[in-house]
């Protein structure tokens, strides 16, 4: 079973490499995606995972379908219509790029599966649009607000070697 690596591992601080278009549908990438999904879905409090968190320095992240089960009555969990899942599986983002980001920012609590027991207050854009490739090599664009926008930013930070603890205004331990 693949383990989620923890802060201190140099892979988390490196800039992840793009996946070539030829490689996207390869057995290697399919295996990494399966390992990421398995690792993420065994974590009850995890909503997303970047490939570097399992030791693969590639520009890939996944978002668990669990994120869409949050109560819709809390603004924090409001998702834009373009962000709703097309199926019950995890959302896959390969070589994601931010193409639009709102100037409006808001602070909220964040945690990370690679910094167990640590949480902090991070200021992030309220809305974001990214484009990426899916697991079949098809390019797509997805907009998000609220929680999903924060997840996109958090995961793209991972791909650039940045952890939320680097941006946190205030850190606290839960253990």
N, C-alpha and C positions, 0 to 999 in steps of 0.2 A: 504494500500500500504506500502510495506517495504521501509524504508528510509536507505540511506547510512550513516553509523555512521561516526563521525568526530574525528579528533585527540583530545585526551583528554579522550576518552573512553578506559578503561583498556583492553577491548577485543582486541583492535588493538595492544597491547603490549605483549600479551600472545602467547605462542607457541600453535598452533592449533593441535587438536588431529586427528590421523589417523581414517579413516572410515574403519570399518571391512568389509571384503569381503561379508559377509552375509547381511550387511546393505546397500551396494551400490545400490541395486535395490529396496530398501524399499520405501514405500510411503513417509516417512519422508525425505529421500534424494531427491526424485523426486520433492517434494514440495520446498525444499531449492533451487534446481537447477532452478525451474520455477520462484521463487522469485528473484534469482540472475539475470536471463535472463531479466526479466521484469524491474528490477531496472537499469540494465546496458543499456538496449536498449532505455530507456527514456532519457538517458544522451547523448546529441549530441556530446560531446567531450570525452566520455568514450570509451575505447577500450578493457578493461578487468576489472574483478572484482573478488576479493577473498572472500570466505565465511565469514571470520571475519568482512569484511566491511558491512555485513548486520546483524551482531550480532551472527553468527553461528561459533563457534570456531572449525571448521573442516578443514582438509587439502583438500580443493577444490578450484579451480579457473576456470573461464571461459574466453574465448577470443571471442569478438564479430566478426562476419563475416565482419564488417565494416573495420577491419584492412587490409583486402585483396583488398579494393577498392582504396588504395593509388596509386598515380602515380608511375609507375615502373621506371621512368627516374631518380629518386632521389635515390642514393645509400642507403640512410637512410631507404628506404622502400623496399629494395630488399629482397625477401623471398627465402629460399632454396626450391628446388623442393619437398622435403619431408614435407614441411610446408604448402603446398597448401591445402585448405579445401576440404573435400570430399563431402560436401553438403552446402546448404545455411544457415544452422543453426550455432549457436555458438559452438566453440570447448570447450569440457569439459575435465578437468584434475582432477582426484581424486587421492590423495596420490602421488603427483608428486615428483620425485627424480632426481636430476642432476646426469647424468652418465658421461658426458664429457663437458668440458668447455675450451674454447681457452684461451691461455695466452695473446693474443692480446686484448687490451682494447681500448675503445674510449669514449670520453666525449660527452654528448648530454643533451639537456633540457629534464626534466621530470616534470610531474605534477601528481596529484592523486585526485581521487574523494573524498577521506577522508581528504584531506588537501586543501580544496577549496581556490582558490586565490593565492596559493603559487606554485612557480615553482623553479627549481634549476638545476644546472649542476651536473650530476652524471657520474662517470666512470664505465662502465660495459664491460663485455666480448663481443667480436664481434660475436662469435658463441657459441652455446650451444646445447646439446642433453639431453633430459629428457625422463624418462619413467614414465608412469602413467596408471591409469585405466580409461576407459570410463564409461558412465552411465549404461552400461550393465555388468560391472565387467570384461571386456576384457582388458588385459594389452596391451599397445602399446608403441612404441618408436617414438619420433619426434625430428628432428633436425631443427634448425632455425639459421638465421643470421640477421643482421640489426635490424630493429624495432621489429620483433617478438622475437628475442633473448633477447632484452632488456625487453620486456613485460614479458617473462617467468621469468627472474631474479627478476623483480619488484614484480610480484605476489608471487613467492616463498618466497621472503623477507617478504611479508605480513603474510604468513603462519608461519613464524618464529618470528613474533612480531617486525619486523624491517620496518620502513617507509623510503621512499626515502629521507626525510629531515634529517635523521640520517647520510646519506652517501653523501649528497650534499656538493659540494665544495663552492658553492655560491647560496644563496637563494634570491629570489625576490618576491615581491607581485605584483599582477596584479589588485588589487582592490583599 
